Amino acid sequence: MAVNDRNTELEIRLSLMEDLVEELNRTVFRQQQELSLLQAQLRHLYRQMQADAEAQATAGSAAPPSLREEVPPHY
């Protein structure tokens, strides 16, 4: 294999690797955005649950409803 052919082959491989790295960077960026959104939603839900629990605690001494007393939806 001639030196010129080898250089061409290496340039092709380098170009393909650069494309692959760029695609991987875009994928990681999108995943990070999605992860950040999911974390924000989780924090919101957690705060909402805490607020609901505090509201129930301050509503009085009424015991929370028992799951055993609830009728399943198929009845």
N, C-alpha and C positions, 0 to 999 in steps of 0.2 A: 504494500500500500504506500503510495507516494505521500510525501509530507503535506502537500496541498489537499489531497483527499482526506487525510487525517484531520487537518485543520477545519475543513468543511464539516466533517462529521462531528467534531467537538463543538463547533459553532451551532449546529443544529440541536445537539443535546442541551447546550447551554440555553438556547432560546426556549426549548420545551420546558426545561426546569424553571426558568423565569416565569413562564406562563403558569405553571403549576403553583409556584410560590405565591404569585399574585392571586390566583383563585383561592388558595388556602387562606390568605390574608383576608379576603372578602368574606369567606365563610366564618372565620373566627370573629370578625367584626360584627356580622349579623347575629351570631350566637351570643356575643357579649351584649348586644342591644336587647335581645330577647330575654337573656338572663336578668339584666337590669330591670326590665319591665316586670318580669315575674317576681323579683324580689320586692319591688315597690307594691305590687298587688298583695303579696303576702303580708307585708308590713301593715297595709291598710286593713286587711282582714283581721289581723291580730289586734290592732287598735279597736276595731269595731267589736270584736268579741269581748275585749276588756271592758269597753263602755257598756255593752249589754249586761255583762256580769255585774258591774257596779250598779247599774240601774236596777237589776233584780235584787241585789243585796240591800239597796236603800228603799225598795218598794214595800218592805215590811217583812214580817216573819213568815209569810206564806212559803210553804215548802214547794220546791219545784215539782212539776207533775211527774208522776212515776211512769216510766216507759211500760211497765207491766199493765197499767190501767188503760193505755191507749189501744184502740182497736186497729189491727193491721188493715191496710187498705183493701185487701181482697175480701173482707167480710162485708 
